[in-house]
Amino acid sequence: MYKFSPIGDSYDFNAQLVEAKNTAFIKFGLHYDQLYNSAALLNLTKKQLLLKNDVVSADFIFGDSPRYNFDYYIDKGFYWSIGVNSNYNLIKDNINPAFFNSSDFINSGKVDVSISDLTNQFFVETLIQKDLSIKVGVELKHLKISSNDNFFNSLNGNTDSYVFEDSNFFSMFGAIKLDTFDDKFYPKTGIFIEGNSQLFISSSGMNTDNSQFSYLKLNIAKAFSVFEDCSLVFGVQSGVKIGNTRTKSLDFGLGGYAYNNINNYFSFFGYDYFSLSGDSFTKTYATIDYELLNNHHINASVNFANIGDNIFLESEWMEVLNYSGYSFGYGLETVFGPIEIKYNWSPDTSYSAFLINFGYWF
């Protein structure tokens, strides 16, 4: 209940707030894209489980790529909050094995590859302003990349799978993030800045090389209105690896279209998923979007990139961007999340394909 009481030339706002007694929630979701394929989400959320300001959330995702995500967070607002995250991610796709080991399979075609990633994090986080946060923490990751494709059976003379990577990685990380976008999928105003650094301290398993290496990543984007119902997003994204050059499984990769990328894989129109790789990259991108009718969007995107090994040391990032891609699509905002159809292509190659996304990304 609320009321406005006149006070001179202004009004005094009075409201009676009642705290919700329900602290447990069950949510459901559906999603489809061409990387994870079909998926159904069951989310269980409980507030005030152990403390008055904590929340625990568990996502169970069923479908072609089963996975989960677990979060426990003690929210202290502008003080240092404490969080624990555990997530398991599974990707199955046709990938050129040169993406993971370029020296052994440079002339190979695509094969069926499974990427299994189990990541556990403990972190502390603080808000400096409403939209600006800083996070530091430690991470333990188990990464397995393997294939049961007949291509490797013929090489090995048996039916055992070929394993590119099966290792544990321990690291420390830090991140700073500023996000004032007014909408995650179709922003019209705001700025997005995210910087990440991660130092890998040790590894075990197949990867017994304990030499340290680190990654630095930066993503800057600006959204603004061109005219009514038309907006433009322009951004620059970059990353570099410092140190050990022998561990290729965590290097950068570009291609395809997804919001929930894992590790150092990022979207890039005009190239299929896992098409481009290297230990450093730089990318520029722009999207113009027009809301034709309420919640109906047509948009066009362009992106350019350089990616490879040591491109910053060799000044390749200052040269003409080697890779380019374009997309044109339609999007619809629904209560289930965005429905998107995009046609993307690249003048560099003969590649072109439709990209389809249904529902919120998870």
C-alpha positions as CSV (number, residue, x, y, z in Angstrom):
1,M,0.0,0.0,0.0
2,Y,1.3,3.5,-0.8
3,K,0.1,7.1,-0.9
4,F,1.4,10.6,-1.8
5,S,1.0,13.3,0.7
6,P,1.3,17.0,-0.5
7,I,4.0,19.1,1.2
8,G,4.1,22.6,-0.3
9,D,5.0,22.3,-4.0
10,S,6.2,18.6,-3.7
11,Y,4.8,15.3,-2.4
12,D,5.9,12.9,0.3
13,F,5.8,9.3,-0.7
14,N,4.7,6.8,2.0
15,A,4.6,3.0,1.5
16,Q,4.1,0.0,3.6
17,L,6.5,-2.8,2.6
18,V,5.9,-6.4,3.5
19,E,8.8,-8.8,3.2
20,A,8.0,-11.8,1.1
21,K,8.0,-15.0,3.2
22,N,8.7,-17.3,0.4
23,T,12.4,-17.9,0.1
24,A,12.5,-21.0,-2.1
25,F,11.9,-21.1,-5.9
26,I,11.7,-23.6,-8.7
27,K,12.2,-22.4,-12.3
28,F,12.1,-24.1,-15.6
29,G,13.6,-23.2,-19.0
30,L,14.1,-24.4,-22.5
31,H,16.9,-23.7,-24.9
32,Y,18.2,-24.6,-28.3
33,D,21.3,-23.6,-30.2
34,Q,23.6,-25.3,-32.7
35,L,26.5,-25.8,-30.2
36,Y,24.7,-27.3,-27.2
37,N,21.6,-28.4,-29.2
38,S,18.4,-29.0,-27.2
39,A,18.4,-28.4,-23.4
40,A,15.9,-28.2,-20.5
41,L,16.7,-26.4,-17.3
42,L,15.6,-27.1,-13.8
43,N,16.7,-24.4,-11.3
44,L,16.4,-24.6,-7.6
45,T,17.0,-21.4,-5.6
46,K,16.9,-21.0,-1.8
47,K,17.5,-17.7,-0.1
48,Q,18.5,-17.4,3.6
49,L,19.6,-21.0,3.7
50,L,22.3,-20.5,6.5
51,L,22.4,-16.7,6.8
52,K,19.9,-13.8,6.3
53,N,21.9,-12.6,3.3
54,D,22.9,-15.8,1.5
55,V,21.4,-17.5,-1.5
56,V,22.1,-20.9,-3.0
57,S,21.2,-21.8,-6.6
58,A,21.5,-25.0,-8.5
59,D,20.9,-25.5,-12.3
60,F,20.4,-28.9,-13.7
61,I,20.5,-29.0,-17.4
62,F,19.2,-32.0,-19.3
63,G,19.5,-32.7,-23.1
64,D,22.1,-33.4,-25.7
65,S,24.8,-31.9,-23.5
66,P,24.0,-32.5,-19.8
67,R,25.6,-30.1,-17.4
68,Y,25.1,-28.3,-14.1
69,N,25.9,-25.0,-12.3
70,F,25.9,-24.5,-8.5
71,D,26.3,-21.2,-6.7
72,Y,26.5,-20.2,-3.1
73,Y,26.7,-16.5,-2.4
74,I,26.9,-14.4,0.8
75,D,25.8,-11.0,-0.3
76,K,27.3,-8.1,1.6
77,G,26.6,-5.4,-0.9
78,F,29.3,-2.8,-1.1
79,Y,31.4,-4.8,1.4
80,W,33.3,-7.9,0.3
81,S,30.9,-10.7,-0.6
82,I,31.9,-14.3,-0.6
83,G,31.0,-16.9,-3.3
84,V,31.5,-20.5,-4.3
85,N,30.8,-21.7,-7.8
86,S,30.9,-25.2,-9.3
87,N,29.9,-25.9,-12.9
88,Y,30.3,-28.8,-15.3
89,N,30.1,-28.1,-19.0
90,L,30.0,-30.5,-21.9
91,I,30.4,-29.7,-25.6
92,K,30.2,-32.2,-28.5
93,D,31.0,-30.9,-32.0
94,N,32.8,-31.6,-35.2
95,I,36.2,-29.9,-34.8
96,N,39.4,-30.0,-36.7
97,P,41.9,-31.6,-34.3
98,A,44.5,-29.0,-35.4
99,F,42.5,-26.6,-33.1
100,F,44.0,-28.4,-30.1
101,N,47.3,-29.6,-31.5
102,S,48.3,-27.8,-34.7
103,S,51.6,-29.6,-35.2
104,D,50.2,-33.1,-35.3
105,F,47.0,-32.7,-37.3
106,I,47.5,-29.7,-39.6
107,N,46.1,-31.4,-42.6
108,S,43.2,-33.3,-40.9
109,G,39.6,-32.8,-41.5
110,K,36.9,-32.4,-38.8
111,V,36.2,-35.2,-36.3
112,D,33.8,-35.7,-33.4
113,V,35.3,-34.2,-30.3
114,S,34.0,-34.0,-26.7
115,I,35.0,-31.2,-24.4
116,S,34.4,-31.9,-20.7
117,D,35.1,-29.0,-18.3
118,L,34.6,-29.2,-14.5
119,T,35.5,-25.8,-12.8
120,N,35.3,-25.0,-9.1
121,Q,35.9,-21.5,-7.8
122,F,36.1,-19.7,-4.5
123,F,36.0,-15.9,-4.7
124,V,35.4,-12.6,-3.0
125,E,33.6,-9.8,-4.7
126,T,32.8,-6.2,-4.0
127,L,30.7,-3.4,-5.6
128,I,32.4,-0.1,-5.9
129,Q,29.3,1.5,-7.5
130,K,26.0,0.0,-8.5
131,D,27.3,-1.3,-11.8
132,L,31.0,-1.7,-11.1
133,S,32.4,-4.9,-9.4
134,I,35.8,-6.3,-8.6
135,K,36.3,-10.1,-8.1
136,V,39.4,-12.1,-7.0
137,G,39.6,-15.8,-6.3
138,V,41.1,-19.2,-6.9
139,E,40.1,-21.9,-9.3
140,L,40.5,-25.7,-9.8
141,K,39.7,-26.9,-13.3
142,H,39.6,-30.4,-14.7
143,L,39.6,-30.3,-18.5
144,K,39.3,-33.4,-20.8
145,I,39.2,-33.2,-24.6
146,S,38.8,-36.5,-26.4
147,S,37.5,-38.1,-29.5
148,N,36.1,-41.6,-30.4
149,D,36.2,-40.8,-34.1
150,N,37.1,-43.6,-36.5
151,F,39.9,-41.3,-37.8
152,F,41.9,-42.0,-34.6
153,N,40.9,-45.6,-34.6
154,S,42.7,-46.1,-37.9
155,L,45.7,-44.3,-36.5
156,N,45.9,-46.2,-33.3
157,G,44.8,-49.6,-34.6
158,N,42.3,-50.0,-31.8
159,T,39.0,-48.6,-30.6
160,D,40.3,-46.5,-27.7
161,S,39.5,-42.8,-27.8
162,Y,42.2,-40.3,-28.6
163,V,42.8,-37.8,-25.7
164,F,44.0,-34.3,-26.5
165,E,43.9,-33.2,-22.9
166,D,43.1,-34.7,-19.5
167,S,44.5,-32.5,-16.8
168,N,43.8,-30.5,-13.6
169,F,44.7,-26.8,-13.5
170,F,45.1,-24.7,-10.4
171,S,44.9,-20.9,-10.9
172,M,44.3,-17.5,-9.3
173,F,42.1,-15.0,-11.1
174,G,40.9,-11.4,-10.9
175,A,38.2,-9.5,-12.8
176,I,36.8,-6.0,-13.0
177,K,33.4,-5.4,-14.7
178,L,31.3,-2.3,-15.5
179,D,27.9,-3.0,-17.1
180,T,25.4,-0.2,-17.7
181,F,23.7,-1.8,-20.7
182,D,19.9,-1.3,-20.4
183,D,19.3,-4.8,-22.0
184,K,21.5,-7.9,-22.3
185,F,20.4,-8.9,-25.7
186,Y,19.3,-5.7,-27.4
187,P,21.0,-2.8,-25.6
188,K,20.2,0.7,-26.7
189,T,22.3,2.7,-24.2
190,G,25.1,2.0,-21.8
191,I,28.7,0.8,-21.7
192,F,30.2,-2.6,-21.0
193,I,33.8,-3.0,-19.8
194,E,35.3,-6.3,-18.6
195,G,38.9,-7.1,-17.8
196,N,40.1,-10.5,-16.7
197,S,43.5,-11.9,-15.6
198,Q,44.2,-15.5,-14.7
199,L,47.5,-17.0,-13.5
200,F,47.8,-20.8,-13.8
201,I,50.1,-21.9,-11.1
202,S,50.3,-25.7,-11.4
203,S,48.9,-28.6,-13.4
204,S,48.7,-32.4,-13.1
205,G,47.5,-35.3,-15.2
206,M,48.5,-35.4,-18.9
207,N,49.8,-31.9,-18.5
208,T,52.8,-32.4,-16.2
209,D,54.5,-29.1,-17.4
210,N,54.2,-27.0,-14.2
211,S,55.7,-23.9,-15.7
212,Q,53.3,-21.0,-15.0
213,F,51.4,-19.1,-17.6
214,S,48.7,-16.5,-17.6
215,Y,45.9,-15.0,-19.7
216,L,44.9,-11.3,-19.9
217,K,41.5,-10.5,-21.5
218,L,39.6,-7.3,-22.2
219,N,36.2,-6.6,-23.7
220,I,34.9,-3.0,-24.2
221,A,31.5,-2.2,-25.8
222,K,29.4,0.9,-26.2
223,A,25.7,1.0,-27.1
224,F,23.9,4.1,-28.2
225,S,20.7,5.1,-30.1
226,V,21.2,6.2,-33.7
227,F,17.5,7.3,-33.9
228,E,14.3,6.1,-32.4
229,D,14.1,2.3,-32.3
230,C,17.5,2.0,-33.9
231,S,20.7,1.3,-31.9
232,L,24.3,0.6,-32.6
233,V,26.7,-1.5,-30.5
234,F,30.4,-1.2,-31.2
235,G,33.1,-3.2,-29.3
236,V,36.7,-4.3,-29.1
237,Q,37.8,-7.5,-27.6
238,S,41.4,-8.8,-27.1
239,G,43.4,-11.4,-25.2
240,V,47.0,-12.6,-24.8
241,K,48.7,-15.5,-23.2
242,I,52.0,-15.0,-21.3
243,G,54.3,-17.8,-20.5
244,N,54.2,-21.5,-21.4
245,T,53.4,-22.0,-25.1
246,R,53.0,-25.8,-25.0
247,T,49.6,-25.9,-23.3
248,K,47.3,-25.4,-26.3
249,S,44.0,-26.7,-24.8
250,L,43.2,-23.4,-23.0
251,D,44.2,-21.1,-25.9
252,F,41.8,-18.6,-27.5
253,G,39.3,-19.8,-30.1
254,L,36.9,-17.9,-32.4
255,G,33.9,-19.0,-34.3
256,G,30.1,-19.5,-34.2
257,Y,27.7,-17.6,-31.9
258,A,27.0,-18.2,-28.2
259,Y,26.5,-16.2,-25.0
260,N,27.7,-18.9,-22.6
261,N,31.2,-19.5,-23.9
262,I,33.6,-21.5,-21.7
263,N,37.3,-21.0,-21.1
264,N,38.7,-18.8,-23.9
265,Y,36.3,-19.6,-26.7
266,F,34.4,-16.6,-28.2
267,S,31.8,-15.9,-30.9
268,F,32.8,-14.8,-34.4
269,F,30.4,-14.5,-37.3
270,G,31.5,-15.9,-40.6
271,Y,33.4,-18.9,-39.2
272,D,32.1,-22.2,-37.7
273,Y,32.6,-23.0,-34.1
274,F,36.3,-23.7,-33.2
275,S,37.6,-22.6,-36.5
276,L,40.3,-20.1,-35.5
277,S,42.8,-20.5,-32.6
278,G,45.9,-19.0,-31.2
279,D,47.6,-17.7,-28.0
280,S,46.6,-14.1,-28.7
281,F,43.9,-12.3,-30.6
282,T,42.2,-9.0,-31.2
283,K,38.7,-8.5,-32.5
284,T,36.4,-5.6,-33.4
285,Y,32.7,-5.9,-33.8
286,A,29.6,-3.8,-34.5
287,T,25.8,-4.6,-34.5
288,I,23.1,-2.3,-35.7
289,D,19.6,-3.2,-34.5
290,Y,16.2,-1.8,-35.5
291,E,13.1,-2.6,-33.5
292,L,10.7,-2.9,-36.4
293,L,7.6,-3.6,-34.2
294,N,7.4,-4.0,-30.5
295,N,9.8,-6.8,-29.5
296,H,10.6,-7.6,-33.2
297,H,14.1,-6.9,-34.2
298,I,16.1,-6.9,-37.4
299,N,19.9,-6.6,-37.1
300,A,23.1,-6.8,-39.0
301,S,26.6,-7.5,-37.6
302,V,30.2,-7.3,-38.7
303,N,33.4,-8.5,-37.0
304,F,37.1,-8.5,-37.9
305,A,39.9,-10.2,-36.1
306,N,43.5,-11.2,-36.0
307,I,44.3,-14.4,-34.1
308,G,47.4,-16.6,-33.9
309,D,50.6,-17.1,-31.9
310,N,52.5,-14.1,-30.6
311,I,50.7,-11.6,-32.8
312,F,51.4,-8.8,-30.3
313,L,55.1,-9.6,-30.3
314,E,55.2,-9.5,-34.1
315,S,52.9,-6.5,-34.4
316,E,50.4,-8.4,-36.4
317,W,47.5,-6.8,-34.4
318,M,48.5,-3.4,-35.9
319,E,48.1,-4.7,-39.4
320,V,45.0,-5.2,-41.5
321,L,42.7,-7.6,-39.7
322,N,43.0,-11.0,-41.4
323,Y,39.6,-12.5,-40.7
324,S,36.2,-11.0,-41.3
325,G,32.6,-12.1,-41.0
326,Y,29.0,-10.7,-41.4
327,S,25.5,-11.6,-40.2
328,F,22.0,-10.5,-40.9
329,G,19.1,-11.7,-38.7
330,Y,15.8,-11.4,-37.0
331,G,15.1,-11.6,-33.3
332,L,11.9,-11.8,-31.2
333,E,11.8,-11.1,-27.5
334,T,9.5,-13.5,-25.6
335,V,8.9,-14.6,-22.0
336,F,11.0,-17.7,-22.8
337,G,13.9,-15.5,-23.9
338,P,15.0,-14.3,-27.3
339,I,14.3,-16.3,-30.5
340,E,17.0,-15.5,-33.1
341,I,17.7,-16.5,-36.7
342,K,20.9,-15.3,-38.2
343,Y,22.5,-15.9,-41.6
344,N,26.2,-15.5,-41.3
345,W,29.0,-15.7,-43.9
346,S,32.6,-14.7,-44.6
347,P,34.1,-13.3,-47.8
348,D,37.4,-15.0,-46.8
349,T,36.1,-18.5,-47.4
350,S,33.1,-20.2,-48.9
351,Y,31.5,-20.7,-45.5
352,S,27.9,-19.6,-44.8
353,A,25.2,-20.9,-42.5
354,F,22.1,-20.1,-40.6
355,L,22.4,-19.7,-36.8
356,I,19.3,-20.5,-34.6
357,N,18.9,-19.7,-31.0
358,F,15.7,-20.3,-28.9
359,G,15.4,-19.2,-25.3
360,Y,17.7,-17.8,-22.6
361,W,21.2,-19.1,-22.7
362,F,22.3,-21.6,-20.1
